[in-house]
Amino acid sequence: MNLVTSKNNKIMEALNPSVLELVNNKIIQSMSIIDWGKAMARANEYIQKNLLKYCGIEVYDPSLDDISSSSINIDNNSPGFDLVVKNNKGEFKRIQSKLRQVKGCTDFSQQTHFETTRRNSKKNKDKSSSDTGHVAYGVDEFDYVMVSLVNVRRKNFEKRNDVNLWSFSIIPIKALINEEKKCCMTKIPSSILLKYKYTIDPLNPPNFH
């Protein structure tokens, strides 16, 4: 799924000025894949927050907004969740925010990695990833994962500069559980990314059950 074409500026207009400055920053735009991903990771949280609000969703940033009166525990939230949304039942749901640059024929044709930067420890011994040494997320750390997918196939970085051309998946944690290890998968299959794709549309807001 690609978003509406870049001729429609409503998506970009939904972003706050500080985020737009980063998206349009020439130095950031010229960065390598790895460096750009690091530079834009936090901005991606703001982008997702702005776009969900554009779709009529009530969204909070746990590091900025006061949600202490809610049922969400934000103590020691690291890495945990990045955003909190309120659904149409008034329930709070936790979102893990991810930004991934992909190189597939479509935005959804390749799996993406999905690990934390927490290293192996006795506590995490059964959740390790053999190829990176990082560990899987626990099944109780968040309720949904929202993934921004930016296609940089053949090192074509133009799509990084226009959020209209990004794609998104909003995946419930139940779809990511590794039943054998009782933790999350360390990779999100392309089939799951595609199944839970979401087109940014105020007339069709995501339903956070």
N, C-alpha and C positions, 0 to 999 in steps of 0.2 A: 504494500500500500504506500503510495506517495500521497503527500498532502496536496491540497489545492496548489495550482501552479504559482510561481513567484509573481505573476502579474496581479494576483490578489494580495494586497498588503495587509489585510486584516490580521493575519497571524503575527506578522512582525510588529504591527501597531499594538498588539496585546502585550508586548514585552515592555518592561519598565526601562527607562532611559539608561540606567547603569548597565543592564544586561545588553542592550543594543550597542553600547560603547565597546563592550568586550567582543561581541559578534563581529563588529565592523573594524576592530583594531587591526591595522595592517601587520603589525609584528606578530600578533597571535595567529592571524590568517596564514602566515607563511611558515608556521611551525611544522615540524615533523609530526607524524601520526601520534607517536608516544607523547611528545611534549604538548601537542594541542589537547589531547585527552586529559592530561594533568591540569593544564591551564583552565579548561572549560568545565571541569567536573563540578565545582561548586556553582558556577553559572548555570549549569544544566538544571540544578535543583530549582533555581529561580525561574528558569524558562518553563519547567513543568508546572511550577506553582502558578505562574502567570497564565498559562494555557488552560489549566484546569479551572481557574477562576473565570477565564473568558467563556468557558462552557457552563458556568453557573454553579460550580462546585465550591463549597466553603472550604478553604485550605489554610493550614497553619504551618509555620516553620517553627519547630520545637526550640530552636536556638534563639528565636526572635520574638515569638508570640507567646502570650500567656495562656496556656491551656492547663494550668495547674488544677483547676476545678473539675477537669474532665477525668474520665476513667483511665486515661493514658498515663503511664509512669515514664517520665523522661529522665529519671535519675540514672546517671552512668550510662547514658545512651551512646555507646561507642562500640562498634560502628552502627549497629541497630538500624532504626528507621530515620528517614530524612524529612518527611512531610507527614502531616496528619490531615485527613479529610473528614468531613461530616457527611454522612449519607442522608437519603431522604427520610430515614426513620429517626434521625437525630443521633445516630451512633457514630462514634469516632473509629476511624480505620487508619492504621499505620502503613506508610508507603516507603519502601526502599527505592531510592532514585539512582538510575544507572545511565551512563552515556557510553555508547559503543560505536566505533567506526568499523564498518563492515565492507567486505570486498566481493560480495556475491553478485550474481547476475541480477538479482532483485535484493531489496533491503532485507528480505526474510529468508533467503535461500541458504544461509549459513548459520550454524550454531554460534553462540557467544559464551565466553567464559563468565563464571558467576561464583567468585570466591571472595573471602575477606582477606585483609592483609594481616590478620592475626596469625602468628606463627604457631607451630606445633607446641603443645604442652601436654601434660598428663591429662588435663581436662578435655583436650581436643584430640586425643590420640586416635579416636575412631572416626574422626572427621577430616583427616588430612588428605591432601591431593598429592599423589605421588610425583607429579611432574613439576609442581611449583613449590611445594612445601607449605603453601597456605592451607587454610581450612574452610570447610563449608559453613554456610550460615545455619543457625539453629532454626527449628520449625516454629519457634515462638517469638522470633525477633521482630516480625512485621506481618502484615496481612496481605499486602500486595507489593509487587515489583513493577515500577514503571520504567521502561527502557526506551531511551531515545536512540534511534538507529540512523547513522549518517553514512551514506555510501561513498567510499573513497576508492572505488575500484580503479585500477590503473593510475593511481595517484592523482585522480581528478578531485581536487579539494574544493571546487566551487560550491558544492552543496553545503559545505560547512558554514558558509557565509549567509545562508538563507534558510531560516527555520521552516519556511513553507515547504522546503524540499526534504525535510527530515520525515522519518516515519516513527511510529510509536506502538508499543505493546504495553498493555496493562494486565498483568498476570496475577491471579490469586495464588497464594502460597501453596494451596492444596495441589496445584498442578506441578509443583517443583519439588515435592518430597521424594527423597530416596528412601523407600520403605525398608530396605535392608539395613541401612545405617542410621535411620531415624533422624536424618538431617536433610538439608536441601541438596539438590544436585549441584555439582560444581560447574556444570555447563547447562545452558538453556538451549534445547534442540530447536532447530528451525521450525519444526512443525508446531511447537508451542508458541513461538514468537508470532507465527502466522495466525494461529487459532485465536489469539487474544489481541490481534492488531486493533488499534483504535484510531479513527480519523477524527481530528480536532473539529468539532462541530457543535456550536451552541444549541442547535435544535435536537441534538442527540447526545446528551451528556453521558459520561460513563456511569454505570450503576455499581456502586461499591456496596455489595450486600453485607 
